[in-house]
Amino acid sequence: MITGSLRSQVDRIWDAFWSGGISNSMTVIEQFTYLLFLKQLDDRQAAVDFQRSLGVEAEDVIPVENQDLRWRNLMQIADGAERREIITTQVFPFLREGLGSDGFARHMRNATFGIDNAATLLTVMDLIDALKFPNKDMGGDLYEYMLSKLAASGTNGQFRTVSHIIDLMVNLMRPKPTEKVIDPASGTAGFLVGAAEWTKENHEKDLLDPRVREAFYNDGLTGFDFDSVMVRIAAMNMFMHGFTDPNISYQDSLQQLDPKHIEAYDVVLANPPFAGSIDATSMDPALSELFSSKKTELLFVARFLQLLKPGGRAAVIVPEGVLFGSSRAHKALRKHLIDDQRLDAVIKLPSGTFKPYSGVSTAILCFTRTDHGETDNVWFYEVKADGFSLDDKRTPLLNAHLLGPRPTDREPDPEVIGDKPATVQLTPEQHERNNLPDVLARWSDRNTTELDRARIEQSFAVPVDEIREAEYDLSMNRFKEIVFESEDIRAPLDILEEIQTLDIQIKSSIDNLERLLRGEK
């Protein structure tokens, strides 16, 4: 999440684009990302150069013949017109060639440089050169903040999932390097990057096997999106995380898919757009097999089930209406998840989670495709605090190392390769500001100790028969018990008597004051 000085730096870059005549917000995002990508390519090549200086073999990110196109060399060109000419005629053709990867070239085919003003180019590149962008999702945080400036962001259902919620959902699913993960509404590839980083961190030894590593990087992560700009940004994001041929496709997931994707994935991680309804003529007819609806939030859940292999699992964000909607389609979907699949959890998120783009109430649904039921209990958790203020500013409430689902005792040292601070348990006061570590801890106990939790707690389990009796309503408040504290209430006549006594005292004080003002004793 972009906050503080980093937000101010990004604002200055935004202003520089606008001052240079680039006023289309998506154009700003795209051009900004291209330049940031160039800078990060240079940073990766610098890391390769450092490894070689230590005698470690490493493959160039930027081929030898293109070293003059590195960011640091472009920054040495003081003349703006000359720098722009080189970027237009040499750098972008180099990017469109895909850095040696045919797959990456496919995504960059239509990339065009759109900064015509030489002075604007110099200003923007100077500002980006000073920018420190530590988050692992290179384009994601940029997109998250920039999207808040788009007038349409609150109406087209398009907003990025914040990184700490991505981390929570990835930790819930715990993907393995031998599993295939898909996000059918991938945006900037935040979920895919999160899954990749988690897998690399937790399965380092498994990835030493050449066959496992090759399958993971070539076929382990897949993303679809119907926004061509986002597909390109996602491809650059994945490339920067080691996926030289990213499986990111320009595809509307609710339209007909290549059959190879059906029942092909072990894990679905997604936050699909909630744009309302879809034109039935453009929808895949296979989606109507479960129920008849044009609501995208319902159709996406049906699509997730089709993409999963039997035994595959999902953690997806849905608007809260999916949990209690009274339409026939809403009820049919919930019944199917509970009776025919396995609904594992409903995690209610605070209504401010997606501010400033949207104030809609949402929840994370966790389910497993079984095709024969197995739902015994559904685990509920109400997240009351996610580590940030729930207003439009979304200000961090704790130090950065205490945010997210796995807090640590300190920030990692960027100067120490592989530095891994120790995880810590939050204090009760810190938990009040960040519930995510507690979600993760209690998720692991959802089939054991959580079964005995009282309904007045922040989390508890509900037997499936009780949910059926409630006509498959999944709103947490339906099952939560409210405890009223008894209070001693005074008798009304006693209160009236006290008021009358006070009136007499007030009248006496006023009479005394009047006598003093008249000079009477």
N, C-alpha and C positions, 0 to 999 in steps of 0.2 A: 504494500500500500504506500502511495506517495504522500509524504507528510513533511512539514517543517521546511527546512532549507531546500530540500530536493524539490518540493512543490513550487517554491519560489523560482528555482532555476528553470523548471519546465515551463512555468508561466512566462518567463522572459523569452524562452525559445518560441513559444506560441505567439507572443506579441511580435517577435521579429518576423515570423512568417506573415502575419497579418499586415505589418508595416510594409512588407515587400510585395503586397498585392495578392497573397495566397490566402483567401478567406474561406474556402471550402474546408470544413473541419476534417472530413475523411481524407482529403488531399494532404492536409497538414500531417495527419497521423501516418499516412503512407510514406511521405517524403522524409519525415522525421525518422521513421523506422529504417529506411534504406541507409541513411547516414549513420545511424546508431549501429546498424549491422556492419557497415564498413569499419567502424571503429573497433567493434568487438572482434572482427576478423583479424585486425592488426594485433589486438591484445592476445589472441590465441596464437598467432605466428610468433609473437614475442616470447610466449611461454615455450614454444618449440625451440626457439633460438637459445633460451636459457638452458633447456634440457641438454642440448647439444654441447653447450659450453661445459657441462658437467660430465660429458662423455657418454650420455644416454642417447641411443638412437631414437629419432622421432621423425614422423612424416610431415612435410610442409603442409600448412593449411592453404597458403598462397604459393602457387608454383614459382620457381626461381625466375622464370621469364616474365613474371608479372609483379615482381617485388617493388618495382617503381610505382605501382598503383596502390601501395599500402597507405593507410590513413596518415601516418606520420610523414610520409613523403609529400602527400597532397598538401598537408598543413604548411610545408616549407615554401609553397608557391604563393607569393604575396599578392600577385595580380589576380583579382577576382575573375576577370574574363578568361584568363589563361587557365585558371583552375577549373572553371566551369566547362571549358572546351575539352579538357582532359577527361573530366568525369563523364561528359556526354558521349564523347567519341571513343573512349578507351575503357573506363571503369564499368559503365553499364553494359557494354557488349561483353565484357569479361564476366559480369554477374549473370547475364542471360545465357552464357555458355555453361553455367551450372557448376563452376569450380571443379570441373572434371567429372561431375555426376550427371548422367542423363536424366535421372529422376528429378534432381533439384533444378536442372535446366527447364524442365517442363513447367515448374511453378514460377520461374522467373521470366518466362518467355515474353510476357506482356509488361514487364517492369519498365517504366519510363521515368526519366529524370524530369522533374517539373519545376525546378527553381530557375527562372529566367534571369532574375536580377542578380548581377554579380556581387553587388554590395551585400544583398541579403544572404547570399551563399556564404560569404566570408564571416558575417556576423553569426549566422546559425552554426556554422562549423566550429567557430571559436567557443560558443556557448556549450555545444555538445562535447567538445574536447575537455572542458572543465567538469563535465557531468560525471558523477560517480553513481553508477546504477547497479548496486550490489545484488538485487533480487535475482534468483535463479531463473525466473520467467522473464526473459529479456523484454519482449514486446508487451507482455501482459499488464504489468503495472502502468506502463505508458498508456496503453489502451484504456485501462480502467479509469485513469484520471481524465484523459482526453475525452472519453465518452460522456463524462459528466457535463461537458460543454456542448454536446450535441442536442439540439432542441428536440430531435425525434427520439432520443433515447428512452424517454418515459412512455412512449406510445407504441413503439414497434416491438416491444418485448425483448430487446437486445441489450444485455448488459453482462459484463464479465464477472465470473465468480471470484471473490476475493481470495487471496492466497492462503489465509489461515483456514478457510472453509475447505479449500482444495486439499490442504494437508490433512485435515481431519478425515475427509472422505477416503483419501488414499490410504491412510493408516487403518481405517476400518476394513478396507478390502484386502490390504497386504498382498499386492500382486507378486507373482513369482516370475523369474526370467523365462521360464518355459511356458508361461501363459500368454494368451493374446488379449490385449486390452483395446477397447474402442470407445471413442467419444463421438457420437453421431451428430453433435452440434458443437464442434471443437473450438470455434472462435480463434483465439490466439494460441491454442494448444496448451493452455494452462494445466488441464488435467493430465494430459499426456506427458508433459514435462515433469509434473509432480510424480506420476507413476514411474517414469524413467529414473528420476533421482532417488526415489525411495528404493527401487529395485537395485540400483547400483550400490547404494549404501548398505543395504541389508543382505544382499546376495553376492557379495564381492567374490567369494570363492567359486560359486557356481559359474560366474561369468568368465572365469579363467579357462573353462572348457571351450575350445574354439567353436565347436558345433553349437553350443548353447548361446555363446556370444554372437555368432553370426545370425542365428535365428532371431535373437532378441533385437538386434539392430536392423535387420532386414524386414522382419515381419511381425515384431512384437507389439507395435503400437500403430493404431489406425485412427484417422480422424476424417469426418465429413463436415462440410459447411457450405451454405448456399450463398455466401458473400465472397466474391472473388478476391477482394482486398484482404479479408481475414485469412483466406487460404494461403495467400502469399506471405503474410506476416507469420502465420503458423509454421510455414515451411522454413522460413529464416530462423525462427525460434528453435525448431527441432534441429536444424543444421548446426546451430551453435551449441547444442547439447550432444553432438556426436553422431547424429542421424543424417548421414550425407545423402541418403535417398529416402526422404520422409514420406510415409504413406498418408499424405494429406490430399483429399480429393474434393473437387468442386462438385458437391452433390447435395440435393435436398433429400434428407433422410426419409421424408414422408412420401416421396415419389418412389416409383418402382426401382428396386435395387438389383444389382447383379446377384444371381442365386448363390454365388460363392460366399457371400456375406451372411447368408441365413444359417443360423446355428453354428457359427464359426468362431465365437469369442467366449473367453472364460470370464471376462470382467467388463462391465459397462460402468463408466464414470461419466456423468453428464449433468448439465444444467441447461436444458433446452429452452428455446425462446417461447414465451407464453403470449403469443400474438392474437389469441382469440380463436378464430375459425379459419379453416382452410377451404379452398375451392375444391369441391368433390371431384371435379373433372381432372384435377392434377394429382389426386391422391392415389397411392398404390391400393388397388382393390383388395389385396390380401389383408390390409389393416382392418377391413370391415368384418372379418371372420369372427372376431370376438364380440363386437358390439357395433352399433351404427352411431357414429358421432363425427362431427367436424371440429371438435375441440382439440386444439393441438396438444394441450397438456395430457389428454387421455391417449391420443394417438401415439405420442412419443413413448409412453410407457408400454403400450402394446408392441411398438417397434423394438424396444429394448428386449422384450421377451423373445421376439423372433430372432434377434441377433445372437442371443446367448445359446451356448450349448446346454444340453441337460446337465445340471450340476453347476452351471455358471451362475455368477452372483453379480449384483448391481448395487450401487449407491448413487441415487439420482435425486435432484432437487425438483420439487413440485410445488405449485401454489397450494395454499392450505385448503382451498376449495375442493381439491381432489379427495381430501380426507372425509368430507362430510356432504359433498354435493348430492342433491336429492334426485337428479335426473336418472333415467333408466340406465344410461351409459356409465355414469359415475358408479352406481351400485354394482353394475355388471363387472366393471374393472376391479373394484375392491373384492367382490366375491371370488373372482378368478384368482387374484393374488393370494387369497386366504385358503380357498378350498382346493384349487388345482395346482398352486405353486406353494412356496413357503415364504410368508412375509415375516422377516426377522425383526425389523425395528421401524419405529416412527420417531424421528428426532425433530422436535419442533424448534425452529430457529426464531430469534427475536425479530420483530417486524422491521427493525432498522438495519438488518443485515446488509441489504442492498441499497441503502441510501448512499449518495443522493439521487441515484437513478430511479429507484422505485421503493415505495413503502409497503409493497405487497407482503403479506405474511406467507412464509414458506416453511417447508419441512423437508428433511432428507428421508427418503424411503430406501430401506435396505431389504432386498429380497433375493431369493435363490430360485432358479428355474428347476423344478422337479418333475412337472407334468403329472404328478399324482398326489399332490397335497403335501403333508408333513408339518403344517402349521399347528403347533401345540399351544404356544404362547406368543404374544406380540409384546415386545419390549418398547416402552415409551420413555422418552427423556425430554424434559423441557429446558432448553438452553435459555437462560435468562440474561447471560452476559457472555460475549465472545471476545473480550479483551479490548474493545473499542467503544467509545461513546456511541449511542444509538441515534444521534442527530445527524444532520447533513455533513458535519465536519469529520465525523468518525475519528476522533482523537484517541490515540493509544492511552489506555488506562494503567499500563504497567511498562516497565522497561522492555525493550525489544526481545531480550533473551527469555522473558517470562511469558511471551505471547505464543499463540498456537497450541496444538495438542501435545507437544513434547517440550516443555520448558527446560532450560539448562541453567547452569550456575553462572554462565557468562556468555558473551558473544564470542564466536570463533575468531581466532587470530588470522587475518588474511595473509599475513607474512609466513605462516607455518602451514606447509602442505599437509593436508589430511588432518588438520586440527579438529578434534571432536570434543567439545565441552561435555561435562557430565550432566546427565538429566537430573532434575530435582523435582520434589513434590511441592506443590504450592501450599502456602499457609491458608487457613480458613478465610482470612481477610483477602488474600490474593484470589482464592477461588470465587469469591463474590464478584470479582471483576473479570475472571476468565474461567468459564466452565468447561472448556474443551478438553483439558487433560482428564477431568472427571468423566466426561462422556466416554473417552477411550478406555479408561480403567473399568468402568461399569459395563461397557459393551462386552468385555472379555468375560464378565460374570453373569451375563444375561440369562444363562440357562442353569445357574446355580444359586448363589446367594441373592441375586436380584429377584428371584421368584418369591422371596419372603418379605420383600420390602413393602411397607405400608403405602396405601394409596395417597397419603398426605405428603409423600416424599417427592423429590425432584425427578426421580425415575422409579419405575415399577413395571411389573409384567402383568398382562391380562390374559387369562385363559381364552382360547379360541371360541369355546362355547358361549362365553359371555359376550364376545363380539358378534357372534351370529345372532344372539338374542337382541342385540342393539341394532339389528338390520345392517350389519357391516359398517356402522359408523366408526371412523378411526380418529375422531377428534379426541385429544387427550382429556379435555375437560369433561367429556362424557363419563369417564371412569374415575376421575380424580375425586377424592373425598375432601370436603371442606370442613375444617374444625372451627367451631365458634367458641371463643373464650368467654366464659361467664363473668359478668361484672355485677357488683352490688349496686343496685339502683335505689336512690333515696325516695322516700315516700313523697308524693306531690304536695301534701299538706305541710310537710316539714320545709320543703323548698319555699312554698308560699309564705310561711311564717318568717323565714329568714329574709325574704324580700321586703316584707312589711317592716321588720326591724331596721333594715338598711334604710328604708324610706324615712322612718322616724329620725334616724341619725343624720341623714342628709338634710332634712327640714330644720333640725336643730342647729346644724352648722351654718345653714343659710341665714337663719334668724340671728345668730351671733354675729355673722359677718355684716348684716344690715345694721345692727346696733352700733358696731364699731365705725361704720361709714357715717352714721348720723352723729357720732361723737358721744353716744350714750354709753353708760357703764352698766 
